[in-house]
């Protein structure tokens, strides 16, 4: 099964291309885009290219686009434990002006469909800062269950922060929620 563009009703996901690197590097370095729940990354295009080349967890970045082609965010998917594991993890960020409009929920639904349709995995998981109610709401709408708290999961903005771990199992997913087709 080969996908170039993962199509939803209001947004599409497409694999990040080299031409997207400057925009992604800008987003990674912009505290407004990353928001209060993601660490400051300050990543140059060169560093981003190197990270893509040295990629032990087989991380893949996707651009989230509205139907008119406007780039509004990104998603990542990678092996949660080690390459080839039966567990994938996802992460997502939308630019501030496009939050709260349902785009992120749809993008996560598309990604869940894609991963369960294209990989022999048993679960998809995501972590979110315990204070990030918006991301928790997105995950719960898509069918993820909160498994628990990961204490002192990451250091950000001068303090250790706890995260919630969410997951969806293949048997909970059952079938695609969004019509995912190739173009």
N, C-alpha and C positions, 0 to 999 in steps of 0.2 A: 504494500500500500504506500504510494508516494504522494505526498502533499506538498504543494508549493505555497498555496494560500489556504488557510483554514477560514471558511466563511461562516459568519453568523448573520443574524438579522440586521444588527446595527453596527457591528464592528467585524473586522477581519483580523486574523493573526497571520503574520508572515515571518519567515526566518530572517533574522537580521543579516544584512549584507554589508560589505565593506563600506559602501557609500553612507551607511547609517552610523558609522563609528563616531564621526564628529558630534552628531546630535546626542548619541548615547553618552559619550564622554561629558558633554555639557550637562546632561541630566544627572549623571552620577556626581557631578561637582556642584550642583545647585541645591542648597538646603531647602529652598521652596518646593522643588520637585520631589525630593526625597522625603520631605515632611519631618515631623517631630519624632517619628517612630523608626526611622532608618538611620544608620550611622553615616557620618560624613565620609565620602570615599575619595574625593579629590583625585580623579583618575584622568590622565591624559589619554589622547587617542593612541599614542605609542604604547602606554601601559595596558590599555584595553586590548590592543592587538596581541601583545605578549600573553595576556591572560587567556585569550582565545586559543593561542597556540599551545600553551601549557595548560591542559584542561583535564586533570586526572579524574574528575567526576563527570566528564562528558556533558558539561553545562552547555545548554543551547539557549540563546536569547531570541525572543520573538518581539517584533514591533506590533503594537496595538494601533490599528488605524480605523478611523471612521470610514463609512462607505465612500465618502468623497476623497479619500486618500490622505486626510489630515492625520498626522502621527500624534497620538495622544498618550502614549505610554509604552511600557515594555513588560514582558513576562520572561521568567527564566524557568527552565526545568533541568533537573540534574538527578543523578543517582544519590539517594540520601545516605547510604552507608559506604558503598564502594562501587566502582564500575561493575556493571553486570548484575547488581543486586536486583531483587524483585520489588524494590521500593523506590519511588520517584518523589522528589520534593519540588514544589513550585514556589515562586515568589512573584510579586507583581507591584507595579507602581504606575499610577496615572498622573498626568500633570494636574495641578490644582484646579484649573478652570473646567476640567472634565469630570471631576469627582462628584459623586452623588447623583449621577444620571443613569445608572444601571449598566454602564459600559463595562465596568470591572467585573460585575457578576457574570455578564455574558462572556467576557473573555476567559474567565476561569472555567465556565461551563464548556467552552470550546476546547480549552486545554485538557480538561479532564476527559472529554470524549476522545480527543486525539491520542492521549497517552494510553487509554484503555483499548482503543482500536488498533494501535500500532505497536504496542510493546507487551510482552508477556510479563506483566507485573501484577502484584496482588494488592498494592495500596499506593495511594498518593497522599503525601502529607505536606503541611505548611505550618510555619511558625509565625506567630504574631506577638508583638509587644502586648503585654497584658492590658495596657491602657488604650490600645487601638481598637475601639469598638466598631469602627467602620469596616476594617478588614475582617473582624470576627463575624460581622453580619453577612458579608459577602460569602465567606466560607460556609456558614450555616445555611444560607439560601441555596447553595449549590449541593448541599447534602453532607458536608463534612461534619464529623462529630468531634467535640472537644475531648481530648484524651487526658489532659492534665497540664500541670505547670512545670516548666523547666526553670528551676531556680538559678538566678544569676547566669543567665544564658549568654548575655553579651554586654560589653562595656560601651556605653555611649553617653556622650555629653557629660562626662565626669562622674558617672555612676553605673553600678551594675544593675541590670534590668532583668526582670523575669519575663518569660515568654509563655504563651499557651501553645500547645501542640495540638493540631487538628489533623484528622485523616478521613479519607473515604476509601472503603474497600471495594474491590471489583464487584462482589456480590451485592453491595449496597447501591452501586451505580446501575447495574442491570442492562441499560441500553442508552444510546445517545440522547441527550436532552436538546441539542441544537443540531440542525441539519449540517453536517460537516461533509463538504465535498471538495473535490480537486478542481483547480482551474488552470 
